[in-house]
Amino acid sequence: MTTIPSAPAQITIGSLTSAAVEIAAVNAELGDYTGGGGAEASVAVGLVQAETDIGALETAVGTYGGLADLSTDVAAALGDITDLETAVGTYGGGDDLSTDVAALLVDASSAADRLVLPLGAFRLSTGAAIPAFADGSADGFTPTASKAQGIRWNDDGTAIIMSEGQIPATWDDAVALTLHCEGARVGAADVTTTLTVTLYESPVGSAYDVDADAGGSTTAFDGSTTVVTDETLTVAAGALRAGKKFSITITPDANLDSDDFILTSVYLVGTRVPRVA
């Protein structure tokens, strides 16, 4: 009689079924991840996708820099830095940024400063507007040869012009100021002509009419006819103080008796208090 062996106790229909289900689940998961239908197919598809992604990344790097590879992009960036350093040097007129900064420091600590008194801000001392010049009858504004505006006095002209200003708050009261008057005579006779100037300070807290005159006479306008010269008047230190308002009047002296005179520019030069760090 033949005996049929029994199945091993550890192998059952249920366990085989469970294993088959688990394998199918793994294949399904791999398939879902990559779009394939099984483990081997899934891995193959995944590798293809990875190669595609790497290619896309290389393309992106190349497109970003407009170059073939990353090392070339880095070299280009270094070149841009060099160009920037050159541009900084060109902007400041120096070789490097430290040179430009040094130049700025020199400018910040320079002492000389200028306060321009525009001719258009002047009026007659009577308060009336300065009229147009009329030969032989009226001192006033004139476009000299249509090329330079000026205030022109006839020979023996006596008009007094006036204006005002404020000394910059940064100027040093311990240093004298210099008033510059630029102008020219029309004629060759009155080489000793000067300008008579008055300067009065009228600060807050003081009566407006008590200040002493800080003006005087400029140096002589002794240039050749129609040639503009720069004549000056020294204003004593502290006479016109930093941050304070002042008034000014100007008129030619009595030596202007044959020539006309044209005033073309008026300005004060002072000394700034040096800046400190």
Backbone as CSV, one residue per row, in Angstrom:
resi,resn,N_x,N_y,N_z,CA_x,CA_y,CA_z,C_x,C_y,C_z
1,MET,0.835,-1.169,0.000,0.000,0.000,0.000,0.879,1.231,0.000
2,THR,0.655,2.131,-0.871,1.490,3.335,-0.989,0.992,4.402,-0.029
3,THR,2.014,5.033,0.679,1.669,6.090,1.646,1.994,7.450,1.050
4,ILE,1.023,8.328,1.033,1.221,9.691,0.487,1.760,10.562,1.583
5,PRO,3.021,11.193,1.372,3.604,12.036,2.421,2.730,13.272,2.657
6,SER,2.725,13.668,3.873,1.937,14.867,4.215,2.749,16.135,3.937
7,ALA,2.097,17.268,3.721,2.774,18.555,3.456,3.505,19.008,4.691
8,PRO,4.693,19.695,4.493,5.416,20.209,5.664,4.503,21.117,6.470
9,ALA,4.716,21.023,7.766,3.842,21.791,8.643,3.967,23.302,8.431
10,GLN,5.242,23.819,8.008,5.432,25.248,7.891,4.863,25.826,6.615
11,ILE,4.511,24.999,5.618,3.977,25.506,4.351,2.489,25.241,4.334
12,THR,1.754,26.284,4.199,0.291,26.162,4.123,-0.199,26.976,2.932
13,ILE,-1.359,26.666,2.538,-1.955,27.386,1.418,-2.107,28.861,1.775
14,GLY,-2.413,29.105,3.056,-2.608,30.489,3.473,-1.331,31.288,3.417
15,SER,-0.174,30.677,3.818,1.102,31.405,3.816,1.564,31.689,2.407
16,LEU,1.358,30.725,1.476,1.721,30.974,0.071,0.882,32.113,-0.499
17,THR,-0.360,32.067,-0.147,-1.240,33.115,-0.640,-0.806,34.490,-0.120
18,SER,-0.413,34.531,1.186,0.030,35.800,1.769,1.290,36.312,1.100
19,ALA,2.253,35.423,0.811,3.501,35.823,0.163,3.233,36.375,-1.228
20,ALA,2.341,35.680,-1.938,2.008,36.143,-3.289,1.388,37.533,-3.250
21,VAL,0.551,37.758,-2.255,-0.093,39.061,-2.125,0.949,40.155,-1.832
22,GLU,1.920,39.823,-0.964,2.943,40.811,-0.598,3.827,41.159,-1.795
23,ILE,4.209,40.112,-2.574,5.036,40.350,-3.776,4.268,41.233,-4.762
24,ALA,3.005,40.921,-4.913,2.190,41.719,-5.826,2.103,43.166,-5.350
25,ALA,2.017,43.341,-4.037,1.935,44.702,-3.489,3.216,45.478,-3.753
26,VAL,4.379,44.785,-3.558,5.663,45.447,-3.828,5.749,45.862,-5.282
27,ASN,5.391,44.912,-6.187,5.423,45.245,-7.614,4.499,46.412,-7.932
28,ALA,3.354,46.413,-7.301,2.401,47.494,-7.554,2.954,48.841,-7.092
29,GLU,3.594,48.815,-5.905,4.162,50.068,-5.392,5.283,50.576,-6.278
30,LEU,6.164,49.669,-6.696,7.230,50.084,-7.613,6.644,50.592,-8.920
31,GLY,5.625,49.924,-9.393,4.995,50.365,-10.628,4.369,51.729,-10.482
32,ASP,3.702,51.963,-9.361,3.087,53.260,-9.144,4.135,54.361,-9.053
33,TYR,5.320,54.069,-8.454,6.345,55.092,-8.263,6.934,55.547,-9.587
34,THR,7.173,54.558,-10.467,7.878,54.892,-11.717,7.008,54.789,-12.945
35,GLY,5.828,54.251,-12.795,4.965,54.090,-13.973,5.183,52.763,-14.661
36,GLY,5.983,51.878,-14.100,6.250,50.561,-14.686,5.300,49.512,-14.154
37,GLY,5.461,48.268,-14.626,4.545,47.204,-14.227,5.152,46.162,-13.335
38,GLY,6.450,46.247,-13.024,7.058,45.240,-12.172,8.361,45.742,-11.626
39,ALA,8.997,44.969,-10.731,10.213,45.421,-10.054,11.329,45.732,-11.034
40,GLU,11.620,44.837,-11.937,12.719,45.057,-12.878,12.393,46.212,-13.830
41,ALA,11.179,46.186,-14.309,10.776,47.271,-15.213,10.785,48.605,-14.498
42,SER,10.370,48.577,-13.232,10.332,49.815,-12.469,11.723,50.391,-12.274
43,VAL,12.677,49.564,-11.925,14.055,50.026,-11.741,14.600,50.600,-13.035
44,ALA,14.328,49.940,-14.139,14.825,50.427,-15.429,14.245,51.790,-15.758
45,VAL,12.937,51.908,-15.538,12.291,53.190,-15.816,12.840,54.274,-14.890
46,GLY,13.062,53.902,-13.619,13.603,54.864,-12.662,14.972,55.364,-13.073
47,LEU,15.838,54.484,-13.567,17.177,54.887,-14.011,17.089,55.840,-15.199
48,VAL,16.183,55.537,-16.117,16.003,56.427,-17.266,15.559,57.815,-16.803
49,GLN,14.643,57.832,-15.841,14.160,59.111,-15.331,15.284,59.892,-14.651
50,ALA,16.099,59.172,-13.876,17.227,59.824,-13.193,18.190,60.423,-14.197
51,GLU,18.499,59.693,-15.269,19.386,60.239,-16.298,18.772,61.489,-16.940
52,THR,17.451,61.438,-17.141,16.772,62.609,-17.719,16.882,63.814,-16.800
53,ASP,16.681,63.563,-15.487,16.766,64.662,-14.525,18.172,65.245,-14.479
54,ILE,19.189,64.397,-14.519,20.577,64.876,-14.505,20.850,65.713,-15.747
55,GLY,20.365,65.255,-16.879,20.551,66.030,-18.111,19.878,67.384,-18.037
56,ALA,18.680,67.405,-17.454,17.970,68.681,-17.315,18.729,69.636,-16.403
57,LEU,19.323,69.092,-15.309,20.090,69.925,-14.395,21.316,70.515,-15.088
58,GLU,22.018,69.703,-15.863,23.184,70.211,-16.600,22.762,71.304,-17.577
59,THR,21.627,71.099,-18.224,21.135,72.112,-19.157,20.808,73.410,-18.436
60,ALA,20.172,73.280,-17.261,19.814,74.475,-16.488,21.045,75.252,-16.076
61,VAL,22.079,74.548,-15.626,23.319,75.229,-15.237,23.918,75.959,-16.424
62,GLY,23.938,75.291,-17.562,24.485,75.922,-18.755,23.668,77.115,-19.198
63,THR,22.334,76.999,-19.122,21.468,78.096,-19.532,21.612,79.288,-18.613
64,TYR,21.717,79.043,-17.308,21.831,80.135,-16.337,23.047,80.992,-16.616
65,GLY,24.160,80.339,-16.873,25.370,81.104,-17.113,25.582,81.447,-18.562
66,GLY,24.790,80.797,-19.420,24.993,81.009,-20.839,26.273,80.353,-21.319
67,LEU,26.760,79.383,-20.539,28.049,78.759,-20.834,27.910,77.240,-20.803
68,ALA,28.994,76.539,-21.078,28.930,75.091,-21.228,28.945,74.338,-19.911
69,ASP,29.621,74.825,-18.913,29.676,74.105,-17.648,29.893,75.064,-16.488
70,LEU,29.808,74.531,-15.280,29.856,75.364,-14.088,31.202,76.040,-13.905
71,SER,32.290,75.368,-14.224,33.610,75.969,-14.055,33.765,77.210,-14.926
72,THR,33.196,77.152,-16.128,33.237,78.326,-16.999,32.423,79.472,-16.402
73,ASP,31.265,79.142,-15.778,30.446,80.172,-15.135,31.212,80.849,-14.003
74,VAL,31.913,80.076,-13.219,32.692,80.640,-12.113,33.766,81.576,-12.652
75,ALA,34.431,81.174,-13.720,35.457,82.021,-14.326,34.853,83.337,-14.809
76,ALA,33.654,83.256,-15.386,32.991,84.474,-15.845,32.657,85.386,-14.674
77,ALA,32.206,84.803,-13.562,31.893,85.610,-12.382,33.135,86.314,-11.859
78,LEU,34.258,85.634,-11.843,35.511,86.259,-11.415,35.879,87.409,-12.342
79,GLY,35.613,87.229,-13.624,35.872,88.312,-14.570,35.000,89.521,-14.290
80,ASP,33.722,89.283,-13.917,32.828,90.393,-13.572,33.347,91.156,-12.363
81,ILE,33.879,90.437,-11.368,34.434,91.093,-10.179,35.603,91.991,-10.562
82,THR,36.451,91.515,-11.448,37.581,92.325,-11.913,37.093,93.585,-12.621
83,ASP,36.042,93.415,-13.459,35.482,94.584,-14.150,34.940,95.596,-13.158
84,LEU,34.297,95.115,-12.079,33.755,96.008,-11.064,34.865,96.793,-10.383
85,GLU,35.956,96.106,-10.042,37.083,96.790,-9.420,37.643,97.864,-10.346
86,THR,37.703,97.557,-11.633,38.192,98.536,-12.608,37.254,99.723,-12.688
87,ALA,35.936,99.443,-12.679,34.956,100.523,-12.753,35.058,101.449,-11.549
88,VAL,35.249,100.896,-10.376,35.396,101.703,-9.169,36.615,102.610,-9.295
89,GLY,37.691,102.063,-9.799,38.901,102.867,-9.983,38.686,103.979,-10.985
90,THR,37.961,103.672,-12.073,37.697,104.675,-13.096,36.793,105.776,-12.568
91,TYR,35.770,105.373,-11.787,34.829,106.369,-11.260,35.543,107.385,-10.398
92,GLY,36.423,106.921,-9.535,37.101,107.835,-8.632,38.371,108.409,-9.202
93,GLY,38.768,107.920,-10.366,40.006,108.410,-10.958,41.227,107.804,-10.309
94,GLY,41.018,106.775,-9.497,42.143,106.142,-8.833,42.257,104.696,-9.226
95,ASP,43.188,103.995,-8.589,43.425,102.605,-8.922,42.573,101.656,-8.104
96,ASP,42.102,102.065,-6.953,41.307,101.188,-6.120,40.405,102.001,-5.210
97,LEU,39.529,101.297,-4.518,38.538,101.968,-3.685,39.187,102.759,-2.558
98,SER,40.264,102.257,-1.999,40.911,102.960,-0.888,41.430,104.323,-1.339
99,THR,41.907,104.418,-2.578,42.372,105.698,-3.108,41.219,106.686,-3.214
100,ASP,40.053,106.200,-3.679,38.889,107.072,-3.805,38.421,107.559,-2.440
101,VAL,38.402,106.663,-1.463,37.977,107.055,-0.113,38.924,108.106,0.446
102,ALA,40.217,107.934,0.205,41.196,108.914,0.682,40.945,110.281,0.056
103,ALA,40.576,110.302,-1.231,40.288,111.573,-1.894,39.060,112.244,-1.292
104,LEU,38.052,111.446,-0.953,36.857,112.000,-0.321,37.177,112.590,1.044
105,LEU,38.049,111.936,1.781,38.439,112.449,3.092,39.167,113.783,2.967
106,VAL,39.999,113.920,1.938,40.693,115.190,1.716,39.683,116.291,1.425
107,ASP,38.681,115.971,0.583,37.666,116.968,0.254,36.862,117.369,1.492
108,ALA,36.517,116.373,2.328,35.712,116.658,3.518,36.451,117.536,4.515
109,SER,37.772,117.430,4.529,38.544,118.195,5.512,39.142,119.479,4.939
110,SER,38.870,119.756,3.625,39.420,120.980,3.037,38.773,122.192,3.682
111,ALA,39.535,123.267,3.802,39.088,124.408,4.599,38.313,125.450,3.797
112,ALA,38.716,125.727,2.567,38.142,126.842,1.820,36.689,126.586,1.439
113,ASP,35.859,127.624,1.550,34.462,127.518,1.160,34.023,128.870,0.593
114,ARG,32.942,128.870,-0.200,32.522,130.084,-0.902,31.022,130.315,-0.736
115,LEU,30.654,131.568,-0.529,29.260,131.979,-0.469,29.029,133.022,-1.559
116,VAL,28.277,132.650,-2.594,28.017,133.543,-3.721,26.830,134.446,-3.397
117,LEU,26.967,135.730,-3.729,25.875,136.701,-3.606,25.422,137.055,-5.026
118,PRO,24.368,136.422,-5.530,23.962,136.623,-6.930,23.603,138.081,-7.212
119,LEU,24.028,138.580,-8.355,23.717,139.966,-8.714,22.207,140.196,-8.804
120,GLY,21.478,139.163,-9.220,20.037,139.308,-9.354,19.320,139.529,-8.030
121,ALA,19.996,139.250,-6.916,19.390,139.447,-5.597,19.608,140.867,-5.065
122,PHE,20.432,141.658,-5.750,20.689,143.032,-5.304,19.535,143.957,-5.708
123,ARG,19.327,144.979,-4.885,18.380,146.051,-5.166,19.070,147.380,-4.885
124,LEU,18.464,148.458,-5.290,18.976,149.769,-4.893,18.805,149.939,-3.389
125,SER,19.657,150.733,-2.765,19.579,150.928,-1.320,18.283,151.607,-0.895
126,THR,17.571,152.178,-1.846,16.263,152.779,-1.554,15.179,151.717,-1.418
127,GLY,15.513,150.486,-1.807,14.527,149.418,-1.811,13.952,149.152,-3.179
128,ALA,14.162,150.063,-4.109,13.635,149.901,-5.465,14.454,148.878,-6.242
129,ALA,13.822,148.305,-7.250,14.530,147.371,-8.112,15.596,148.105,-8.914
130,ILE,16.672,147.421,-9.207,17.727,148.012,-10.030,17.222,148.104,-11.465
131,PRO,17.254,149.272,-12.087,16.723,149.414,-13.445,17.717,148.913,-14.485
132,ALA,17.310,149.003,-15.712,18.227,148.722,-16.814,19.190,149.900,-16.954
133,PHE,20.411,149.604,-17.338,21.420,150.656,-17.531,21.025,151.555,-18.710
134,ALA,21.228,152.836,-18.508,21.051,153.801,-19.602,22.275,154.702,-19.632
135,ASP,22.944,154.744,-20.757,24.183,155.500,-20.860,23.963,156.974,-20.510
136,GLY,24.687,157.426,-19.508,24.647,158.826,-19.132,23.531,159.201,-18.184
137,SER,22.605,158.240,-17.891,21.467,158.651,-17.059,21.072,157.671,-15.960
138,ALA,21.280,156.397,-16.150,20.828,155.434,-15.142,21.849,154.319,-14.966
139,ASP,22.276,154.123,-13.718,23.113,152.972,-13.390,22.194,151.754,-13.243
140,GLY,22.599,150.610,-13.785,21.722,149.442,-13.661,22.219,148.235,-14.423
141,PHE,21.355,147.236,-14.531,21.720,145.985,-15.188,21.964,146.195,-16.671
142,THR,22.949,145.484,-17.158,23.256,145.548,-18.581,23.814,144.219,-19.046
143,PRO,23.380,143.729,-20.197,24.010,142.547,-20.790,25.234,143.005,-21.578
144,THR,26.378,142.915,-20.976,27.591,143.456,-21.587,27.912,142.723,-22.888
145,ALA,27.803,143.426,-23.989,28.035,142.858,-25.320,27.212,141.592,-25.521
146,SER,26.053,141.523,-24.815,25.150,140.365,-24.892,25.814,139.065,-24.466
147,LYS,26.901,139.159,-23.701,27.628,137.951,-23.306,27.787,137.805,-21.799
148,ALA,27.649,138.865,-21.040,27.870,138.783,-19.596,26.972,139.776,-18.890
149,GLN,26.114,139.279,-18.003,25.276,140.205,-17.241,26.115,140.911,-16.195
150,GLY,25.839,142.175,-15.975,26.538,142.927,-14.954,25.719,144.114,-14.510
151,ILE,26.148,144.734,-13.434,25.552,145.989,-12.992,26.541,147.092,-13.360
152,ARG,26.087,148.038,-14.174,26.981,149.049,-14.730,26.689,150.435,-14.165
153,TRP,27.770,151.086,-13.756,27.688,152.481,-13.305,28.237,153.393,-14.390
154,ASN,27.567,154.487,-14.623,28.121,155.526,-15.475,29.304,156.192,-14.768
155,ASP,30.129,156.884,-15.531,31.178,157.676,-14.874,30.505,158.665,-13.924
156,ASP,31.102,158.791,-12.766,30.518,159.601,-11.686,29.206,159.016,-11.141
157,GLY,28.935,157.737,-11.462,27.729,157.096,-10.952,27.784,156.941,-9.432
158,THR,26.637,157.143,-8.793,26.602,157.110,-7.328,25.584,156.128,-6.763
159,ALA,24.961,155.319,-7.614,23.951,154.381,-7.127,24.566,153.423,-6.110
160,ILE,23.833,153.171,-5.016,24.267,152.212,-3.997,23.362,150.991,-4.112
161,ILE,23.974,149.815,-4.272,23.193,148.584,-4.350,23.344,147.808,-3.043
162,MET,22.332,147.002,-2.715,22.374,146.277,-1.448,21.808,144.868,-1.619
163,SER,22.250,143.978,-0.723,21.723,142.615,-0.700,21.954,142.051,0.694
164,GLU,21.730,140.774,0.849,21.898,140.134,2.144,22.357,138.691,1.958
165,GLY,22.773,138.083,3.054,23.191,136.689,3.018,23.266,136.133,4.427
166,GLN,23.662,134.902,4.529,23.851,134.269,5.831,25.142,133.467,5.784
167,ILE,26.029,133.728,6.743,27.296,133.013,6.794,27.016,131.543,7.124
168,PRO,27.576,130.608,6.372,27.334,129.187,6.665,27.707,128.825,8.101
169,ALA,26.914,127.960,8.700,27.137,127.573,10.092,28.434,126.809,10.289
170,THR,29.020,126.304,9.201,30.253,125.509,9.310,31.520,126.356,9.258
171,TRP,31.392,127.680,9.046,32.588,128.523,8.910,33.201,128.837,10.265
172,ASP,34.500,129.050,10.227,35.277,129.281,11.447,35.314,130.776,11.772
173,ASP,34.739,131.168,12.913,34.710,132.577,13.300,36.094,133.129,13.639
174,ALA,37.035,132.238,13.890,38.375,132.684,14.286,39.249,133.051,13.092
175,VAL,38.715,132.864,11.891,39.498,133.133,10.673,38.828,134.261,9.887
176,ALA,39.619,135.203,9.369,39.089,136.322,8.583,38.430,135.834,7.300
177,LEU,37.448,136.590,6.822,36.797,136.308,5.551,37.375,137.216,4.474
178,THR,37.151,136.830,3.219,37.583,137.668,2.096,36.409,137.903,1.166
179,LEU,36.074,139.179,0.950,35.043,139.521,-0.013,35.693,139.718,-1.373
180,HIS,35.152,139.049,-2.386,35.655,139.173,-3.759,34.632,139.912,-4.602
181,CYS,35.082,140.933,-5.311,34.252,141.656,-6.268,34.956,141.612,-7.620
182,GLU,34.306,140.996,-8.599,34.890,140.914,-9.935,34.213,141.947,-10.834
183,GLY,35.015,142.641,-11.619,34.443,143.657,-12.485,35.484,144.276,-13.398
184,ALA,35.019,145.224,-14.209,35.909,145.862,-15.183,35.486,147.301,-15.427
185,ARG,36.450,148.130,-15.726,36.170,149.499,-16.141,36.006,149.542,-17.659
186,VAL,35.151,150.437,-18.113,35.026,150.692,-19.545,35.683,152.038,-19.786
187,GLY,36.960,151.977,-20.146,37.784,153.178,-20.262,39.163,152.881,-19.712
188,ALA,40.090,153.825,-19.904,41.481,153.590,-19.513,42.001,154.608,-18.514
189,ALA,41.124,155.431,-17.951,41.601,156.544,-17.119,41.597,156.254,-15.621
190,ASP,40.520,155.648,-15.113,40.313,155.593,-13.658,40.898,154.329,-13.024
191,VAL,42.208,154.170,-13.119,42.860,152.941,-12.656,42.921,152.835,-11.135
192,THR,42.548,153.865,-10.420,42.565,153.798,-8.952,41.166,153.570,-8.368
193,THR,40.209,153.279,-9.246,38.835,153.076,-8.775,38.735,151.861,-7.854
194,THR,38.046,152.033,-6.720,37.746,150.930,-5.808,36.238,150.907,-5.563
195,LEU,35.777,149.880,-4.887,34.383,149.801,-4.464,34.314,150.046,-2.962
196,THR,33.379,150.864,-2.543,33.134,151.088,-1.118,32.059,150.116,-0.670
197,VAL,32.372,149.327,0.358,31.486,148.250,0.817,31.134,148.455,2.280
198,THR,29.855,148.254,2.626,29.471,148.167,4.032,28.969,146.755,4.304
199,LEU,29.264,146.255,5.507,28.828,144.915,5.920,28.335,145.006,7.364
200,TYR,27.083,144.643,7.579,26.497,144.695,8.916,25.850,143.358,9.257
201,GLU,26.106,142.906,10.460,25.469,141.693,10.957,24.214,142.085,11.736
202,SER,23.153,141.300,11.609,21.920,141.589,12.354,21.362,140.293,12.932
203,PRO,22.023,139.760,13.968,21.605,138.472,14.532,20.386,138.582,15.439
204,VAL,19.731,137.481,15.647,18.600,137.416,16.571,19.091,137.752,17.979
205,GLY,18.331,138.576,18.700,18.699,138.943,20.056,19.410,140.271,20.152
206,SER,19.729,140.869,18.980,20.402,142.172,18.979,19.567,143.172,18.187
207,ALA,19.707,144.448,18.516,19.039,145.473,17.727,19.589,145.455,16.308
208,TYR,18.725,145.652,15.338,19.146,145.516,13.936,20.053,146.632,13.454
209,ASP,20.157,147.722,14.225,20.898,148.885,13.737,22.085,149.263,14.624
210,VAL,22.613,148.307,15.399,23.699,148.657,16.318,25.053,148.092,15.914
211,ASP,25.072,147.213,14.915,26.339,146.558,14.580,27.317,147.537,13.930
212,ALA,28.592,147.319,14.194,29.640,148.140,13.567,29.868,147.684,12.131
213,ASP,30.224,148.612,11.275,30.494,148.308,9.867,31.754,147.455,9.751
214,ALA,31.616,146.278,9.113,32.768,145.394,8.915,33.341,145.525,7.510
215,GLY,32.859,146.524,6.746,33.313,146.679,5.371,34.538,147.556,5.219
216,GLY,34.628,148.219,4.076,35.787,149.044,3.753,35.888,149.218,2.256
217,SER,37.101,149.359,1.764,37.342,149.541,0.325,38.078,148.344,-0.250
218,THR,37.668,147.947,-1.452,38.377,146.867,-2.137,39.705,147.380,-2.678
219,THR,40.494,146.450,-3.151,41.686,146.839,-3.901,41.237,147.488,-5.222
220,ALA,42.140,148.183,-5.903,41.775,148.988,-7.076,41.570,148.137,-8.325
221,PHE,40.587,148.541,-9.111,40.327,147.898,-10.408,41.223,148.575,-11.441
222,ASP,42.444,148.095,-11.521,43.451,148.764,-12.346,43.777,148.006,-13.627
223,GLY,42.887,147.093,-14.050,43.130,146.354,-15.285,42.893,147.201,-16.518
224,SER,43.245,146.633,-17.654,42.993,147.334,-18.926,41.496,147.439,-19.165
225,THR,41.116,148.367,-20.056,39.707,148.596,-20.310,38.989,147.299,-20.699
226,THR,37.820,147.078,-20.115,36.917,145.920,-20.295,37.475,144.600,-19.772
227,VAL,38.683,144.599,-19.220,39.266,143.354,-18.693,38.811,143.158,-17.245
228,VAL,38.155,142.036,-16.968,37.645,141.755,-15.625,38.794,141.385,-14.698
229,THR,38.821,142.009,-13.522,39.790,141.643,-12.488,39.034,141.289,-11.205
230,ASP,39.698,140.557,-10.342,39.111,140.129,-9.072,39.757,140.946,-7.958
231,GLU,38.992,141.861,-7.366,39.519,142.707,-6.302,38.879,142.297,-4.966
232,THR,39.612,142.490,-3.885,39.201,141.905,-2.617,39.169,142.908,-1.468
233,LEU,38.476,142.476,-0.416,38.392,143.214,0.834,38.441,142.196,1.963
234,THR,39.349,142.381,2.920,39.449,141.466,4.056,38.454,141.879,5.140
235,VAL,37.680,140.897,5.605,36.700,141.117,6.676,37.258,140.490,7.946
236,ALA,37.367,141.272,8.996,38.003,140.809,10.224,37.321,139.567,10.785
237,ALA,38.124,138.690,11.381,37.610,137.469,12.001,36.561,137.815,13.052
238,GLY,35.443,137.112,13.011,34.383,137.318,13.988,33.453,138.466,13.701
239,ALA,33.752,139.281,12.675,32.886,140.418,12.358,31.554,139.948,11.762
240,LEU,31.607,138.923,10.930,30.415,138.263,10.405,30.496,136.807,10.862
241,ARG,29.623,136.437,11.795,29.783,135.149,12.461,29.002,134.025,11.776
242,ALA,29.467,132.804,12.003,28.843,131.619,11.415,27.371,131.533,11.794
243,GLY,26.537,131.284,10.778,25.113,131.121,10.996,24.335,132.415,11.145
244,LYS,25.002,133.566,11.037,24.338,134.853,11.248,24.032,135.547,9.914
245,LYS,22.913,136.271,9.896,22.523,137.052,8.718,23.350,138.339,8.654
246,PHE,23.620,138.783,7.431,24.323,140.056,7.247,23.736,140.803,6.063
247,SER,23.982,142.107,6.048,23.580,142.960,4.922,24.825,143.575,4.291
248,ILE,24.759,143.849,2.998,25.905,144.401,2.272,25.436,145.504,1.327
249,THR,26.229,146.568,1.234,26.009,147.587,0.206,27.309,147.781,-0.568
250,ILE,27.173,148.162,-1.845,28.336,148.359,-2.716,28.100,149.592,-3.592
251,THR,29.140,150.410,-3.742,29.095,151.530,-4.682,30.521,151.897,-5.071
252,PRO,30.745,152.372,-6.297,32.091,152.817,-6.678,32.485,154.072,-5.902
253,ASP,33.781,154.232,-5.675,34.234,155.444,-4.976,34.329,156.613,-5.959
254,ALA,34.779,157.762,-5.448,34.802,158.997,-6.240,35.829,158.982,-7.359
255,ASN,36.715,157.988,-7.357,37.718,157.930,-8.425,37.111,157.538,-9.772
256,LEU,35.889,157.046,-9.766,35.226,156.718,-11.030,34.605,157.997,-11.588
257,ASP,35.417,158.784,-12.302,34.905,160.062,-12.824,35.056,160.217,-14.329
258,SER,35.689,159.238,-14.979,35.818,159.301,-16.443,35.333,158.020,-17.109
259,ASP,35.605,156.884,-16.470,35.220,155.578,-17.021,33.873,155.126,-16.458
260,ASP,33.251,154.196,-17.160,32.139,153.441,-16.577,32.724,152.242,-15.835
261,PHE,31.902,151.633,-14.976,32.361,150.429,-14.266,31.257,149.384,-14.292
262,ILE,31.643,148.113,-14.521,30.685,146.998,-14.558,31.082,145.960,-13.502
263,LEU,30.171,145.683,-12.590,30.357,144.650,-11.569,29.781,143.344,-12.108
264,THR,30.573,142.272,-12.128,30.126,141.011,-12.729,29.916,139.879,-11.730
265,SER,30.495,139.981,-10.528,30.363,138.887,-9.565,30.737,139.356,-8.167
266,VAL,30.028,138.804,-7.148,30.335,139.113,-5.747,30.251,137.817,-4.947
267,TYR,31.259,137.530,-4.144,31.194,136.341,-3.283,32.145,136.483,-2.101
268,LEU,31.822,135.756,-1.038,32.660,135.688,0.159,33.374,134.361,0.222
269,VAL,34.614,134.382,0.678,35.361,133.144,0.906,35.664,133.032,2.384
270,GLY,35.324,131.905,2.968,35.582,131.658,4.369,36.291,130.336,4.575
271,THR,36.518,129.998,5.835,37.234,128.773,6.196,36.303,127.866,7.012
272,ARG,36.106,126.663,6.527,35.277,125.721,7.265,36.024,125.181,8.483
273,VAL,35.286,124.922,9.544,35.865,124.207,10.681,36.123,122.774,10.219
274,PRO,37.360,122.263,10.349,37.655,120.902,9.842,36.767,119.866,10.502
275,ARG,36.313,118.923,9.686,35.516,117.826,10.210,36.414,116.838,10.952
276,VAL,35.834,116.236,11.963,36.574,115.212,12.712,35.759,113.941,12.712
277,ALA,36.472,112.824,12.850,35.791,111.520,12.831,34.958,111.351,14.094
